[in-house]
């Protein structure tokens, strides 16, 4: 994500001493990704003083020289231009060297297809370990950077609406969402206008049409691929992507003068009072190496699906012994996140 002058000034001037003061902010947003950035922008535009907390941290050159050096080596080895300069027999050795660099500190994150292009955006697996059952391994890819995964190289930046079949599945296995058909449409339209979404009106039942700022027509190559898919699978309905460039939401929020943003803030729990009412957030501050508590009557949890679940599970009190939301039996279940699917389909056309 682009850090403009207004956001840069906010990052430099946001200190934990100011944040600890009672009444210092009206709302706290956890996570500075696509959802958190837009939430901060809308709240700031509405006149609220907003504090954004994000676990990503741009360390100083003195403290991160090893990480920077490793990232530079990794990007060099992953650059196709570098591989083209190597003799053909040396290319496998270059790839082995790239994998070896990843195994030093990021054995899990280096499995991501775009890790080599921006390794510093991913967590350090040695510092951030996790455990899974032996018979249920799970590769947890975590990006900690302002803007979230939208800022990663190769991210599709695609945006689609959920259909009625998504919200009320008829497979007999999935529980319906507590939403009425069309209930999200005004919110979808608001976000799509902000993003200036580009795409096409496809008129397919499983993918509701979006509010488009720019309609696209398929190129000759795209048309040929879509025609080939239709010929091979007559009941299919190929459609164009719906995409948008990243929104500079935090820069816009900073320009209102009502934003503060703290990097390196690994949120531990949502703080609640004796009645169970939310009153703030507790986080480990990587910059100072201390635990910090900030108060606000509104908290927006916009971390990733698993990170948000972790935070809610640790947010325990006498009113929520197993964590906030645990009494609904939904905490830790029905998680929704991005998946990556390679274009193997084209090989069969």
N, C-alpha and C positions, 0 to 999 in steps of 0.2 A: 504494500500500500504506500502511496506517495505521502510523504510527510512534508506538508507545506509550512510556510513560515509561521502561521498562527498556531498550528498544532505543535511545531517544534518549540515555540515559546512556552506553550502550556506544559510540555514535558519537562522543560528545564526549570520551571518555576513551581511545579507541584511538589510540595514537601510534606512529609508525614506529620510534621508538627502542626501545620495548618489543618490537616484532615482530621486530627484528633479532637479539634475544638467542637463543642456541642453546637449543633445548628449550622455547621459549616457547609452542608449540602442538603438539598431537598430530596435527591434520589441518587442511588448507587446502581451502576450497571456493571455486572460481572461479565467480562469477555468483550474484546474489541474487534470481533469478527463482523461478518455481514449483518447479523441480527443485532449485536450489541452496538455497532456503529450507528445503524439507523435509529435504534431506540434512543441513543444519546442525542442524536440530531433532533428528533421529534420533541424530546423532553426539553432540550435547550431552547428550541424555537417557541415552545409553549411558555417559556419564562422561568423554568426551574433551573436551579443550580445543580449541575450534574457532576458526579465523580465516576470516572470509568477506571476499572481495575483490570489489568491484563497481565498474564504470567510471562509474556514475552519480554525480553530485556536486551537492549543494545548495550552490552558491556563496554567499558572504556578500553582503549587499545592496550593499556598496561595490564589489565586484568584478563584479557581474552586473547592474548597474542597466540597462544597455542591453538585455540579454537579457530581463530582467523587463518592461521597458517594451514591448518588441516582443511578448512573450507576452500582455500585457494588451490591447494593441491588436488582436492576432490573435483572441483569445477574444471580444472585443467584436464584431468584424466577423463572426465565425462564429456568434454567438448568434442563433438564429431570432427571438428577441424583438426584437433590434436591427433585423433586416431587416424585421420587421412595422411598425416605426415609420417606415421610410423610404417615400417615395412609390414607387409601382410602377416608375416609370421610373428611379428611383435604385438599385433593387436590383442590376441588372447592374453598375453602377459600384461598389457595395459589394463584390461578388464579385471584380471586377477589382482593387480595392484590397487585398483579402485575399490574392489570388494574388501581387500585387506585394510585399507584406510577406514572404511566404514565399520569394520569389526572392532576397531580400537575403542570407540566410544558409542557408536550407534548401530549395534548389530541388528536391532529390530527396525529402526527408522530407515536404514539403508536398503531395506527391501522395497521401499516405495519407488515407483518408476521414475519420479522426478527428484529424488533425493540428491543425486549427483549434481544437479543444476543449482541447488540452493540448500546445502546441508545445514547451514547455520540457522535455518528457519525451523528445524525439527528439534525435538527434545534430545537431551543426552540420556541414553538408556541406562548408563551406569549410575547417573544421579537420580533418575526417575524410573526405578524398576517396578515391575508388577508381576503378579503370579496368576496362573490359570491352572485348572485341574489337568492332570497328566493326559486324560483322554479327551479334553476339550481345549486344545490350544487356540489362542486368539492373537493375531498380530494387530497391536494397537498403534496406529500411526497418529502421532500428535505433532501438530505444528503450533509453535508458540511465537507469534509475530503479530504486530498490529495489522488488522485486516483479516486475520485468520487464514484459512486455506484458500480464500479467493485470491490472495497475493502470490500463491505458489505458481511457478512456471508450469505451463501445460494445463492448468485448471480450466475446465470447460466454461465456467461462468454461465451455466445454463440454468434457466428458471422455468419451472412448469407448475401448473396448478394440480392439486389433488382432485380427482373426479369422485362422483358419487359412489362408484364401485370401490374406490380406495377407502372412503370414509365408512362405507357399510358393505364390507366384503361378503360375498355369498358362497365362500368356500367351505363354510361350516367349521372352520378352524379359528378364524380371526374375529375378535370382538369388534363391534361397531364403535366408531368414535362418537363422543357425546356432542355431535354437531349436526345441525340441520343442513340439507342441501342448499347451497348458495349463501350460507351464513358467512363464509370467509371471503366472498366475492368483493365486497367493498375494500377489504384490507389488501387483497391481491392487487386490485386496480391501483390503489394508492402506491404500493411498492413498485409496481410495473411502470407507473408514470415517473416515479423518482429515478428509476434505473434507465428510463428511455429504452425499453425493451424492443429488440428487433426480432422479426420472425415472420411467420405466415399464419393466416387463418386457415387451419386445416380441417375444421368441421368433422372431427372424429369423436365418437362417443366416449372413448376412454381417456381423452386428453382435452379438457375444456379449453376453448380459445382464450387468449390473454388480451389485455389492453396493449396494443402495439403502437409505439411512437414511429416505427419505420417498418414497412412491410417489404419483405424480400421475395425475389423470384429465384427459383433454382438455376444455377449455372448449367452449362451444357453437360459437364461432367456429373454434377449432382443429379440432373435429369436422367442421364444414362444409368446411373446406379439405382435410382428409385424405380426406373422402368424395369431393370433387371430383377430387382427384388419382387416387384409386382408380378412379373412373368413366372418367377420360380415359386412364389407363394401367392396365388391369386386372391386369397382372402386378406392379405396384409394391406396396410395403408401407410406407406412410407411418408414421413413428414420431415420438414426442415427443422433445424434447431431453433430454439428461442434463447437468445443470448444478450448479454449487456456487459459493458466494461465495468470494472469495479467503481463503486460510488465513493467519492471522497467525503464520506459522512462525518468522520471525526474532524476533518479540516473545517467543514461547514459548521459543526457544533462549536469549534474553537473560535470561529469568527463572531459568534454571538456574544463572546465574553463571559459565558456562563458554564464553561467546561473546565474541569481539571482531570488529569489523566496520570495514573501511576503505573509505570512499567515494572516488571519483576514482582508483581503482586500475585502470589499463589494463594488463592482464597481457600480457607480451611473450612469455614462454616458460616451459615447465616445465624446471626445473633438474635435471640428472641427474649422477651421479658417473661415474668412469671405467669402472665395470662396466656402466653403463647403467641403474642403479637410480635411481628418482625420489628426490630429496632436498629439493625445495622449489620455489619460484616466484619469477620475476623480473617486476617490473612497473614502469611509469612512474607515479609518484605525482603527480597533477595538483595536489594541495594544496601540496606542497613543491617541485615542479618537478624532482625527482630520480629516479634509478633506485633501486629498493629490492629487496632480496633477503630472503626469509623462508624458514626451513627447517621441514620437517615430513616424517615418513616416509610420510604419506598425503596424496594430492592428488586431489580430486574435481573434474573439469572439467565444469561445469554452465552454461557460457555458451551462447549460441544456436548453431544448427547451423553457420553460417558462421564465427562468432567462434571456436568450438571448433576448427574445421578450421584457421583461421589460426594459432592458438596451437600446435597440434600440428605444423604445417608449419615453424614457426620454432624448434621445440624440437629442435635438431640437436646431435649429438655424434658422437664417433668410432664409436659403436655404432649410431647412427641418422643417417646422413649427410643423408638427405632428410626427416628429421623423425620424431618418434615415431609409430609405426604405419604408416609409409610402406611397409615391407617386405611388408605384407599386400595391397597394391594396392587397398585400400579407402579410403585417406585422400583426401578430396576427391571421393569418389563416394558414391552411395546416400544423399545428404543427405535428411533428412526435416524438414519445417518446416510451420508453419501457412500456409494460404492463405485468402483471402477471396473468397466467391462471393456476388454480389448476388442478391436475390430476384426475378429476372426471370421465374421460373417462374409467379408469380402473375398476370402479365399475360396469360398464355395460358389461364387457367382460365375 
